Amino acid sequence: MDALDGEPGVYSARYAGPACSYSDNNTKLLAALSDMEPEKRTARFVCCAAFIDNSGTTFMARGTVEGRIASECRGENGFGYDSLFIPDGYAITFGEMEPEIKHQISHRAQAFATMRDWLAEQV
């Protein structure tokens, strides 16, 4: 998150501690942002996918979806921070979104579409 100097970042799965739940992480994030104005709650999901084969060929793909953090959990779909993350251009969280739509615009969809396209060129 921009307002939290990049937290939770690579520690997103264990933001609230080593044995925490998604709910624990969401609660900690909401507490950290409790006094933050909505326009400063910008965040992004990032996915990096890597390929390497036995000959040493490597390829890296990255997908990013920009958005902001809601003031409360909304929606039952997805996992992790999905019920808090509102992607740019939408008024609903990933947790409220139909999975088919989320899977078209997510950071993972972007990274793996790039990887798929690169792999198709290699054949």
C-alpha positions as CSV (number, residue, x, y, z in Angstrom):
1,M,0.0,0.0,0.0
2,D,1.3,3.4,-0.9
3,A,0.1,5.0,2.4
4,L,1.8,2.3,4.5
5,D,5.2,2.6,2.7
6,G,4.6,-0.6,0.7
7,E,3.2,-2.8,3.5
8,P,2.1,-5.5,3.6
9,G,4.1,-6.1,0.4
10,V,5.7,-9.5,0.1
11,Y,4.5,-10.2,3.7
12,S,0.9,-9.9,2.7
13,A,0.0,-13.6,3.6
14,R,1.5,-13.2,7.1
15,Y,0.9,-9.5,7.6
16,A,-0.8,-10.1,11.0
17,G,1.6,-12.8,12.1
18,P,3.0,-16.2,11.1
19,A,-0.2,-18.2,11.8
20,C,-2.8,-15.5,10.9
21,S,-6.0,-15.9,8.8
22,Y,-7.2,-13.8,5.9
23,S,-9.6,-12.1,8.4
24,D,-6.7,-11.3,10.7
25,N,-4.8,-9.6,7.9
26,N,-7.8,-7.7,6.7
27,T,-8.5,-6.5,10.3
28,K,-4.9,-5.3,10.7
29,L,-4.9,-3.5,7.4
30,L,-8.2,-1.7,8.2
31,A,-6.9,-0.7,11.6
32,A,-3.7,0.7,10.0
33,L,-5.8,2.7,7.6
34,S,-8.6,3.7,10.0
35,D,-7.8,7.5,9.8
36,M,-6.7,7.5,6.2
37,E,-8.7,9.5,3.6
38,P,-10.2,7.4,0.8
39,E,-8.1,9.1,-1.9
40,K,-4.9,8.1,-0.1
41,R,-5.8,4.4,0.2
42,T,-4.2,3.5,-3.1
43,A,-2.8,0.0,-3.5
44,R,-2.0,-2.6,-6.1
45,F,-1.9,-6.3,-6.6
46,V,1.3,-7.6,-8.3
47,C,2.0,-11.0,-9.7
48,C,5.4,-12.1,-11.1
49,A,5.6,-15.4,-13.0
50,A,9.0,-16.9,-14.0
51,F,9.9,-19.6,-16.5
52,I,13.2,-21.4,-16.8
53,D,14.0,-24.6,-18.7
54,N,16.9,-27.0,-18.6
55,S,18.8,-25.1,-21.3
56,G,18.8,-21.9,-19.2
57,T,16.1,-20.1,-21.2
58,T,14.3,-17.7,-18.9
59,F,11.3,-15.4,-19.1
60,M,9.6,-13.2,-16.5
61,A,6.1,-11.9,-16.8
62,R,4.5,-9.3,-14.5
63,G,0.9,-8.3,-14.0
64,T,-0.3,-5.3,-12.0
65,V,-3.8,-4.1,-11.1
66,E,-4.1,-0.7,-9.5
67,G,-6.9,0.2,-7.1
68,R,-7.7,1.3,-3.6
69,I,-8.6,-0.2,-0.2
70,A,-12.3,-0.1,0.9
71,S,-13.2,1.0,4.4
72,E,-14.8,-2.3,5.2
73,C,-14.8,-5.9,3.9
74,R,-17.3,-6.3,1.1
75,G,-18.2,-9.5,-0.8
76,E,-17.7,-13.2,-0.3
77,N,-15.8,-14.1,-3.5
78,G,-12.1,-14.6,-3.7
79,F,-9.6,-14.8,-0.8
80,G,-7.0,-12.8,1.0
81,Y,-7.6,-9.1,0.5
82,D,-10.2,-9.5,-2.3
83,S,-13.0,-8.2,-0.1
84,L,-11.1,-5.0,0.5
85,F,-9.5,-4.3,-2.9
86,I,-11.5,-2.1,-5.4
87,P,-9.7,-2.1,-8.8
88,D,-9.5,1.2,-10.7
89,G,-12.5,1.7,-12.9
90,Y,-14.9,-0.3,-10.7
91,A,-17.0,0.6,-7.7
92,I,-17.0,-2.9,-6.2
93,T,-14.3,-5.0,-4.6
94,F,-12.8,-8.2,-6.0
95,G,-14.8,-10.0,-3.3
96,E,-18.0,-8.6,-4.8
97,M,-17.0,-9.2,-8.4
98,E,-18.1,-12.3,-10.3
99,P,-15.1,-14.6,-10.6
100,E,-15.2,-14.5,-14.4
101,I,-14.7,-10.8,-14.4
102,K,-12.0,-10.8,-11.7
103,H,-10.1,-13.6,-13.6
104,Q,-10.1,-11.4,-16.7
105,I,-8.6,-8.3,-15.1
106,S,-6.5,-9.6,-12.2
107,H,-2.8,-9.3,-11.8
108,R,-2.5,-13.1,-12.1
109,A,-4.5,-13.0,-15.3
110,Q,-2.2,-10.4,-16.8
111,A,1.0,-12.1,-15.8
112,F,-0.1,-15.6,-17.0
113,A,-1.6,-14.2,-20.3
114,T,1.8,-12.7,-21.0
115,M,3.5,-16.0,-20.1
116,R,1.1,-18.0,-22.2
117,D,1.7,-15.7,-25.2
118,W,5.4,-16.0,-24.8
119,L,5.3,-19.8,-24.5
120,A,3.1,-20.0,-27.6
121,E,5.8,-18.1,-29.6
122,Q,8.4,-20.6,-28.4
123,V,6.7,-23.6,-30.0
